[in-house]
Amino acid sequence: MLTVRDISDLRQQLGAWRSEGARVALVPTMGALHAGHMALVEAARRPGTRVVASIFVNPRQFAPTEDLARYPRREAADARLLAEGGCDLLWLPPVEVMYPAGFATNISVSGVSEGLDGAARPGHFDGVATVVTKLFNQVRPDFAYFGEKDYQQLAVIRRLVTDLDMDIEIVGVPTQRDDDGLALSSRNIYLDDDERARAVALPRALGIAARAIGRGEAPAAVLADAEGALTAAGFEVDYVALADAETLAGEPAADRPRRLLAAARMGTTRLIDNVPIEHG
């Protein structure tokens, strides 16, 4: 696996691969890699395709009160995982490459970014959209892979690519979970043993609620029960919401694909999760 930190070197290598007829798949990450990230790398490994993973802890998607300074950084361990997982190139841009002096551009995706985490974390999805646009321009991938755990992020990126006519196939990869159902996340390491044991209430509550809504039970009552279960487990709930799976608009029509999404804090750790609504 090649490790590249300079954009001219990146473009030179990508140009060489494309001259050989290879396509390029991008797996954008903020590092602190786990099995969820490696599932993206595995999905990206198609015949005739070179896999590029990026690691960049993006300061523009963290609010001043959030965990930018303590966000886990494990560059050497991450590089080993990627190499063992079949990644061809690790793109490690420094902050001054991503945001050089005088940087003044902001990408904002209206609508899909405005509720849920967009409301709870103002400016977050502008930071995501801006850095992803830069990564897409730097790598110019044919495919880009994102986990469904960050479902609103995936929806924002799909809208971005559609609206800006980017010739990139966005691939969502199902959420990877521990044996007890908790979604894998780099932030799970913040949980102490007691918090980790209680955190499993999040996927359990979502699973129960999704099945109830799928059976036709009234969503308002089901969501209230889910929030109550999370509060009883020790969570401070930001939201539990039913939304259209594409637009993330609330009160979706029952004949449209729907998604149940939640965000809640266990101690100092904010966890998110989501599940589809299956009918019947």
Secondary structure, 3 states (H helix, E strand, C coil): CEEECCHHHHHHHHHHHHHCCCEEEEEEECCCCCHHHHHHHHHHCCCCEEEEEEECCCHHHCCCCCCCCCCCCCHHHHHHHHHHCCCCEEECCCHHHHCCCCCCCCCCCCCCCCCCHHHHCCCHHHHHHHHHHHHHHHHCCCEEEEECCCHHHHHHHHHHHHHCCCCCEEEEECCCECCCCCECCHHHHHCCHHHHHHHCHHHHHHHHHHHHHHCCCCHHHHHHHHHHHHHHCCEEEEEEEEEECCCCCECCCCCCCEEEEEEEEECCEEEEEEEECCCC
